[in-house]
Amino acid sequence: MGRIYLSPPHVGQTERDFLLNAFDSNWIAPVGPDLQAFETEFAAYVGVPYAVGVSSGTAGLHLLLHAHGIGPGDSVIVSSFTFVATANAICYTGAQPAFVDSELATWNIDPDLVEKAIVDEMSNGRRPKAVLSVDLYGRCADYERLVEICDRYGVLLLEDAAEALGATCPASSGEIRSAGSFGAAAVFSFNGNKIITTSGGGMVVSADEALIERVRHLSTQARQPVSHYEHVEIGFNYRLSNLLAALGRGQLAHLDEKVSRRRQINARYREALADLPGIDFDPISPTSNCWLTCVLIDPGASGGVDRTAVESHLSACDIESRPLWKPMHLQPVFSEARYYGNGISDELFANGLCLPSGSSLTVDDQERVIGEVRSCWTRIE
């Protein structure tokens, strides 16, 4: 039996054809027709008019913050329950992250605490320059409330949608919109474990054409449009290559199938494990892309089974799993950062585990995972 991975790349003949066509065309550098086409096709899928491909989701976040003039001394309110890249991008600019805890309904940033943080930051002379929300594990944050709160206080709203491509969310107008279409701009990731991948890479999207052109300019070393190399400001080497964009086009063509498969996997886990005492799942949502299926294990109700025991057993069986994100306010590197909390993300981290969820996961391999998870309870009966 081979190793079962958490969320491996899932590629096929379409991606191979796109990639080889780009290779044969000799458009190898970070410019070319596939990059332009990928940006256009991606923007159309998300439902925003403009997009620019970048070297990673982290690079996209850095560019967005930089393009909005966020820098040393500024405050950015951000989800605590996230991967470190979200917070790191703030630090790249010299700004200070102020971490906000999660709500149970979505596991995403709590709008009530966001408002509390905005008021507190303002009252202490630190008017926040932005709120950076995260669409965690494929579920959108509560944008109906976040948009209203940010508009009311005049604070920029940016969206880290790295994990949420293919997810949707209701807007205040009642329409259903795609993840990445709610804030002033959003960033997606194409890391190898994401729902589509270019091996590395990311995309910045926005309805603001001037902003996207500014990000595009900064991502290519801020070179001026003259025949020689002229620079009047510091730029970055953050552009996506044409070859990787070709791979992304092939992946995007099958995105709906990948989302559908991950939703099937999520539903099967719920069906097969729901009877285990002390086990619960990530908040159910028909609009999530189900990037990863996550379980919570309450050792007080499970008869002694905890997240660590299940993770260790799966590892011994050559099955990859992973604890939920360790909140940023618990990370040593951010021990001095401000934190507006309710303890929810601490509990999620303590008890939560991500199960193999890739769209290439076979029925037999998922049944193997299910059987090994269930065996953790059987052994203590």
N, C-alpha and C positions, 0 to 999 in steps of 0.2 A: 504494500500500500504506500502511495506517495504522500508527501506532506500536503496538508490542506492549509492554504494561506488565507489571511484575513480578507484582503481585497486586492487581488493581483490584477495586472493589466489583462484586458480581454480584447484581443485583436484578431482580425481575420483577413480574408482575401481582399476586401475592399480597401483596407488600410494599406496593405502591401501594394496594391495597384496605384493608389494615390502617391505613395512614397517613391516607388520606382519611376513613375512618370515625372515627378519633380526632380529626381536624381538625373534622369536621362535628359531633362531640359537644361541641366547645368545651372539652375537657380538654387545655388547652395547657400549663399550668404543670407543674412537676416533682412532680405528684401526679395520681392518676387510676386508672381501672380497668385500662388497658393496662399500666401500670407494675406494678401488683399481679399481674396475670395473667402478665406476662413473668417476674417473679421466681419465681412458683410453677412455671411450665412449665420454666424453666431449671433450677431446683433438682431437679425430677423427672428431667430429662434427665441431669444429672451424677450423680444418685443420692445427693444430700445433702438433708436436710430443710429447710434455710433458705438464703435468698439475699436480697441487697439490691442494687438497681441504683444505680450511681454514675456520675459524669461522665466518668471515664476509668479505665483500669487503674492508672495511676500514683496517682490519688486513692485507689483502693481499697487499694493497698499502704500508702500513708501512713496511712490510717484504721486499718488492721489493726495496724500497728506502734504507733501512738498509743494505740489501745484497749488494747493489752497493756502500757502503761506504759513503753514504750521511749523513752529520752530522752538528754539530754546525759551523756556519760561512758560510756554503754553500748556494748557491742560486738555487732555482728551479723555472723555468717559468711554469705557470699553468693557465688554464682557469679561468677567473673570474666568468663566468656564469655557475655555477655548484652548487651542494649540498656541504655543508660545509665539509663533510668527506674527499673530495679530498684535501682540504687545510689543514685540521687537521692532516692528515697523514704526511705531510711535517713537520709540527710543532712538531710532536712526536719525530722526529729525531734531533731536534734542528736547522734544516735548516730554511731558510727564503723564503717564497713564494713571487714571483714577478708576479702580476696578469696581464693577457692580455685579452683584450676585444674580442668580437665576430665579425664574418662576417655575413652579411645578408643571403648569399647563403645557409648556413647550420645552422646558429645560434651557431656554434662551434668556437673554437679558430681561430683567424684571422692569417693566415700564414705571411702576410706582417708585422703585429705587432709583431709576434714571432721573425722575423728576426731583427726588430728594437730593440726589447728587448734584444736579444742576443748581438747585437753590443753595445748597451748602457751599459749593465751589464759588458761586457768585458772592455769597455773604462773607467769604474769606478772601475776597479780592482776586479770585482766580476764575474769571469768566471762561467757561470751557469753549474751546474753539470748535469742537466736534463731538458727536456721539458716534462711536464705531461699534455697530451691532454685528453679531455673528449668527449665521443660520446653521445651527448645530446639527450634525448627523443627518442632514437633508431636510430639516424642518425650518420653515421661516419663523422669524421672530414675530411678535405682535405688532405689525407695522401700522395697523389702524391707529393704535395708541401712540406708538413711537413717533410717527409723522406728526400727529397733532401736538404732542409735547414739544418736539423740537421746533415746530413752526411757532408755537406760542412763546417760546423763550428766545427765538431767533438763533438757534444753534444748528449748525450744519449736521446733517445725518448722512453717514456713509455706511455701506453694507459690505461686510465680509461674507460673500456667498460661496466661499471656496468649496464647501461640501454640499451645496444645494442645487447644482445645475439640474434642471428638470422638475424641480419642485414648484408649487404655486401657492398663492396666498390671497385671501380676499382683501381688497382695498376699501377705503372709506366710502367710495362711490358704489360699492356693491359688486363691482367687476372682479373677476379673478385674474390676477396678474402673476407673472413669473418671478421667481426669486431673482434678485438683481435689478429689479425695476422700481424700487421704492425710494431709495435715498437719492441724493444729488449724484451719486455714482456708486458703482459696485465693482468688486473684484472676484474673479473665479480662478480656481487652481486646476491645472492639468497634471499634477504630480502623479506618479505611477500608481498610487492607490485610489485615485479619484474615479468617479463614475465614467468619465472619459479621460484619456491621458494622451499627452504628446511626449511622454517620458519625463519631461519637465515643462514648465511654461505656465502661462496664465493669461487672463483677458480682463481688461478694464472696460466697462460699459457705462454709458451715460446718455441722457437726452441733451446734454450741453456740448454742442459741437466745438466751441472754443476750448472747453476743458479737455476734451479728447485730443485736440490738436496740440495743446500745451503738453499733455502727457506724452504724446508721440514724439514731440520735439525733445523733451527731457530724456526720453528713453534712448535716444541716438546721440548721446554726448552733447546735446544742445548745440549741434552744429548749425551755423547760419547758412541760408540758401544762396551761397556763392560758390564759385568754382574752386577756390582754395579753401583751406580749413580755417574757418573764422569762428571764434567763440567769445561771447560776451558774458557768459555765466557758466556755472558749474553744471554739468549734465551727468548722465549715467549710461552705462552700457547694459541696457535692460530690454533690448528688442528680442522678440521671438524670431527664430530662423524660418526661412521658407520651407525647409525640409520637415521641420516639426509641425509647421502649420498644415502641410499636406497630410501628415499622419492624423492631425486633429480633424481635418475635413472628413476623412474616412470614419473616424470615431463618431463624429457628430451625426453622420448619416444613419447610424444605428442607435442613437441615444434613446429614443422612445422604447426600443426593444430592451435595452439595458435597464431602464427604469422599471419596466414591466416585470422583468425577471427578478429584480431585487425586491419588488413588492411581493411577488410570489414567495420568495425565500422568507421574508419577514412574516408573512401570513402562516407559512408552514411551521416556523419556530413557535409562534403563538399557539397554534393548534396542538403541537406535540409536547410542549413544556408547561402549559398553563396549569396543569393539575399538580405540579410539584409544589409542596408547601414552602412558603417564604420567597417564591420567585415572582417577579413582576417585570414588565417590559417598558421600553421607552414609550412616551405618549403616542397613542395611535392617531394617525392623521391620514386621510385619503389623499391629501395633497403633498405628502412627503415623497421624496425620491427613494427613501429607505436605503440611503447610502450604506449605513451600517445598522444591523439589528443589535440592540443593546438590552441586556437584562440586568435587573437589580436583584440581589440576593440578600435577604434579611436573615442573618444567622440566628437571631432569636426565634424566628418562626420556622426555620428550615430544619431544625433538629441538629444544628451544629455545622451545616455546610455553609461556607462563606465564599466570597469572590476569589480569594487567594487559593483556596483548595481546588476550586473548579479550574482556574487558570493553570495551576500546576499539573493537574491531572491531564488536561487537554494537551499541554506541552509535552508530557511524557508519552502521549499517544500521537505525537507529530502533527498536532493541530494547533494552528496559531490563533490566539485570542489576545485581547489587550484590555487593560483597565480603561475606564472612561478618563477623559482629560483631567489631569491634576490642576485644580484651579490656580490661576496666576497669583492670587493673594497668598497661596501656600508655598509658592516657589521661593527658594532662598534669594534668587537674584532680585526679587521684587519685595523683599521683606520690609522695606521702608515706604512702599507705595501706599497711597490712600485707598481705603476699601469700604464700600457700602454694602453690607452683607445681611443675610438672613439664615445662613448655615446650610442652604439647600445644596449648593454645589459641593460642599464638604462631604455631605452624606452621599451624594451621587458618586463621587470619586471613591469613597470608602467601600461602597457596595456594588458598583457597576462594572460590567464586563461586556466588551464587544465580541460578538460571535462572527465566524466566517460568513461573509455576505456578498462576495463578488458575483457579478452576473454570469461568470463562467462556472460557478459552483454547480456540480451535477447533483441530480436527485440522490444518487447513491452516496455521494460524499456528504450531503447534508444529513442524510439518515445516520451516517457514521458519527457526525458531530452530535446529533440529537441523542444517539445511544450512549455516547461517552458522557455527555452532560447528565443524563438520567442515572447513569451508573454511580455518580457521586452521591446521590440520595440512596440508591439501593444498598450501598456498602455500609450505611449506618443504620439500616432498618433492623 
